[in-house]
Amino acid sequence: MAEIKLSCKSKHREETEYRSLMNRLNRIEGQVRGVKKMVETDVYCTDILTQVSAIQSALNAFNKELLTNHIKTCVVKDIKNGNEDEVIDELMATLKKIMK
């Protein structure tokens, strides 16, 4: 498994944001378990591929929500604090990673 590099930064999430993100992740986790079961029970390939596509869409929706929240909170705060160049460079690097 690939090693994940984490930044030293952290962010407190409001309860509504936290619950929304966790609900999405729990649904995605359930979808992945469902696909695993499909493979274990020899379900037809196209049916599995359809479910994997749904998982990818759910992950994209999660990313959109998280990115929107990030821009509205972290990015705006850093820009207001005078860190425009640094935060924009970080945002662009993040966008490049997630838009592969």
Phi and psi in degrees as GROMACS dihedral restraints (atoms count N, CA, C in turn):
[ dihedral_restraints ]
;  ai    aj    ak    al  type     phi  dphi    fc
    3     4     5     6     1   -70.4    20    10
    4     5     6     7     1   144.9    20    10
    6     7     8     9     1   -78.5    20    10
    7     8     9    10     1   136.6    20    10
    9    10    11    12     1  -101.4    20    10
   10    11    12    13     1   123.3    20    10
   12    13    14    15     1   -90.3    20    10
   13    14    15    16     1   126.1    20    10
   15    16    17    18     1  -109.1    20    10
   16    17    18    19     1   145.1    20    10
   18    19    20    21     1   -78.3    20    10
   19    20    21    22     1   168.5    20    10
   21    22    23    24     1   -81.8    20    10
   22    23    24    25     1    -8.7    20    10
   24    25    26    27     1   -76.2    20    10
   25    26    27    28     1   159.3    20    10
   27    28    29    30     1  -140.3    20    10
   28    29    30    31     1   167.6    20    10
   30    31    32    33     1  -145.4    20    10
   31    32    33    34     1   128.7    20    10
   33    34    35    36     1   -81.2    20    10
   34    35    36    37     1   127.9    20    10
   36    37    38    39     1  -102.3    20    10
   37    38    39    40     1   138.3    20    10
   39    40    41    42     1   -64.1    20    10
   40    41    42    43     1   156.0    20    10
   42    43    44    45     1   -56.5    20    10
   43    44    45    46     1   -42.1    20    10
   45    46    47    48     1   -65.9    20    10
   46    47    48    49     1   -41.7    20    10
   48    49    50    51     1   -64.5    20    10
   49    50    51    52     1   -46.1    20    10
   51    52    53    54     1   -58.5    20    10
   52    53    54    55     1   -48.9    20    10
   54    55    56    57     1   -62.0    20    10
   55    56    57    58     1   -43.0    20    10
   57    58    59    60     1   -61.9    20    10
   58    59    60    61     1   -46.9    20    10
   60    61    62    63     1   -64.5    20    10
   61    62    63    64     1   -43.2    20    10
   63    64    65    66     1   -65.7    20    10
   64    65    66    67     1   -38.6    20    10
   66    67    68    69     1   -61.3    20    10
   67    68    69    70     1   -43.7    20    10
   69    70    71    72     1   -61.2    20    10
   70    71    72    73     1   -46.5    20    10
   72    73    74    75     1   -63.5    20    10
   73    74    75    76     1   -38.7    20    10
   75    76    77    78     1   -64.1    20    10
   76    77    78    79     1   -40.3    20    10
   78    79    80    81     1   -64.7    20    10
   79    80    81    82     1   -42.7    20    10
   81    82    83    84     1   -62.4    20    10
   82    83    84    85     1   -43.8    20    10
   84    85    86    87     1   -58.6    20    10
   85    86    87    88     1   -41.9    20    10
   87    88    89    90     1   -64.1    20    10
   88    89    90    91     1   -39.4    20    10
   90    91    92    93     1   -63.7    20    10
   91    92    93    94     1   -41.6    20    10
   93    94    95    96     1   -64.9    20    10
   94    95    96    97     1   -43.2    20    10
   96    97    98    99     1   -60.7    20    10
   97    98    99   100     1   -37.6    20    10
   99   100   101   102     1   -63.1    20    10
  100   101   102   103     1   -41.7    20    10
  102   103   104   105     1   -65.6    20    10
  103   104   105   106     1   -40.8    20    10
  105   106   107   108     1   -57.9    20    10
  106   107   108   109     1   -44.7    20    10
  108   109   110   111     1   -63.8    20    10
  109   110   111   112     1   -37.9    20    10
  111   112   113   114     1   -61.4    20    10
  112   113   114   115     1   -42.6    20    10
  114   115   116   117     1   -65.4    20    10
  115   116   117   118     1   -43.9    20    10
  117   118   119   120     1   -62.1    20    10
  118   119   120   121     1   -30.5    20    10
  120   121   122   123     1  -103.3    20    10
  121   122   123   124     1    18.4    20    10
  123   124   125   126     1    58.9    20    10
  124   125   126   127     1    40.0    20    10
  126   127   128   129     1   -68.3    20    10
  127   128   129   130     1   148.7    20    10
  129   130   131   132     1   -58.7    20    10
  130   131   132   133     1   142.0    20    10
  132   133   134   135     1   -54.3    20    10
  133   134   135   136     1   -46.7    20    10
  135   136   137   138     1   -64.9    20    10
  136   137   138   139     1   -31.7    20    10
  138   139   140   141     1   -66.0    20    10
  139   140   141   142     1   -40.4    20    10
  141   142   143   144     1   -66.5    20    10
  142   143   144   145     1   -44.9    20    10
  144   145   146   147     1   -60.0    20    10
  145   146   147   148     1   -37.6    20    10
  147   148   149   150     1   -62.0    20    10
  148   149   150   151     1   -42.9    20    10
  150   151   152   153     1   -68.1    20    10
  151   152   153   154     1   -37.3    20    10
  153   154   155   156     1   -64.4    20    10
  154   155   156   157     1   -38.1    20    10
  156   157   158   159     1   -62.4    20    10
  157   158   159   160     1   -39.1    20    10
  159   160   161   162     1   -64.4    20    10
  160   161   162   163     1   -37.5    20    10
  162   163   164   165     1   -64.9    20    10
  163   164   165   166     1   -43.3    20    10
  165   166   167   168     1   -61.8    20    10
  166   167   168   169     1   -39.5    20    10
  168   169   170   171     1   -64.4    20    10
  169   170   171   172     1   -40.7    20    10
  171   172   173   174     1   -65.4    20    10
  172   173   174   175     1   -39.7    20    10
  174   175   176   177     1   -65.0    20    10
  175   176   177   178     1   -39.6    20    10
  177   178   179   180     1   -62.6    20    10
  178   179   180   181     1   -41.1    20    10
  180   181   182   183     1   -64.4    20    10
  181   182   183   184     1   -39.6    20    10
  183   184   185   186     1   -60.8    20    10
  184   185   186   187     1   -48.0    20    10
  186   187   188   189     1   -59.4    20    10
  187   188   189   190     1   -42.3    20    10
  189   190   191   192     1   -61.3    20    10
  190   191   192   193     1   -44.8    20    10
  192   193   194   195     1   -64.5    20    10
  193   194   195   196     1   -45.9    20    10
  195   196   197   198     1   -63.9    20    10
  196   197   198   199     1   -43.6    20    10
  198   199   200   201     1   -64.4    20    10
  199   200   201   202     1   -41.7    20    10
  201   202   203   204     1   -59.7    20    10
  202   203   204   205     1   -47.6    20    10
  204   205   206   207     1   -62.4    20    10
  205   206   207   208     1   -40.4    20    10
  207   208   209   210     1   -60.8    20    10
  208   209   210   211     1   -47.0    20    10
  210   211   212   213     1   -64.8    20    10
  211   212   213   214     1   -44.0    20    10
  213   214   215   216     1   -69.0    20    10
  214   215   216   217     1   -23.2    20    10
  216   217   218   219     1  -112.0    20    10
  217   218   219   220     1   -72.6    20    10
  219   220   221   222     1   -62.4    20    10
  220   221   222   223     1   -49.4    20    10
  222   223   224   225     1   -64.8    20    10
  223   224   225   226     1   -47.6    20    10
  225   226   227   228     1   -59.8    20    10
  226   227   228   229     1   -44.6    20    10
  228   229   230   231     1   -60.7    20    10
  229   230   231   232     1   -46.1    20    10
  231   232   233   234     1   -65.2    20    10
  232   233   234   235     1   -37.4    20    10
  234   235   236   237     1   -65.4    20    10
  235   236   237   238     1   -43.7    20    10
  237   238   239   240     1   -62.6    20    10
  238   239   240   241     1   -28.5    20    10
  240   241   242   243     1   -85.1    20    10
  241   242   243   244     1     4.2    20    10
  243   244   245   246     1    89.5    20    10
  244   245   246   247     1    14.2    20    10
  246   247   248   249     1  -103.3    20    10
  247   248   249   250     1    41.3    20    10
  249   250   251   252     1   -55.2    20    10
  250   251   252   253     1   -53.7    20    10
  252   253   254   255     1   -62.0    20    10
  253   254   255   256     1   -46.0    20    10
  255   256   257   258     1   -62.6    20    10
  256   257   258   259     1   -46.9    20    10
  258   259   260   261     1   -70.1    20    10
  259   260   261   262     1   -35.0    20    10
  261   262   263   264     1   -69.9    20    10
  262   263   264   265     1   -40.2    20    10
  264   265   266   267     1   -61.2    20    10
  265   266   267   268     1   -43.0    20    10
  267   268   269   270     1   -64.1    20    10
  268   269   270   271     1   -43.0    20    10
  270   271   272   273     1   -62.7    20    10
  271   272   273   274     1   -43.0    20    10
  273   274   275   276     1   -64.9    20    10
  274   275   276   277     1   -40.0    20    10
  276   277   278   279     1   -63.1    20    10
  277   278   279   280     1   -39.7    20    10
  279   280   281   282     1   -64.9    20    10
  280   281   282   283     1   -45.2    20    10
  282   283   284   285     1   -60.4    20    10
  283   284   285   286     1   -40.5    20    10
  285   286   287   288     1   -61.7    20    10
  286   287   288   289     1   -38.7    20    10
  288   289   290   291     1   -66.6    20    10
  289   290   291   292     1   -42.8    20    10
  291   292   293   294     1   -85.2    20    10
  292   293   294   295     1   -10.0    20    10
  294   295   296   297     1  -104.2    20    10
  295   296   297   298     1    29.3    20    10
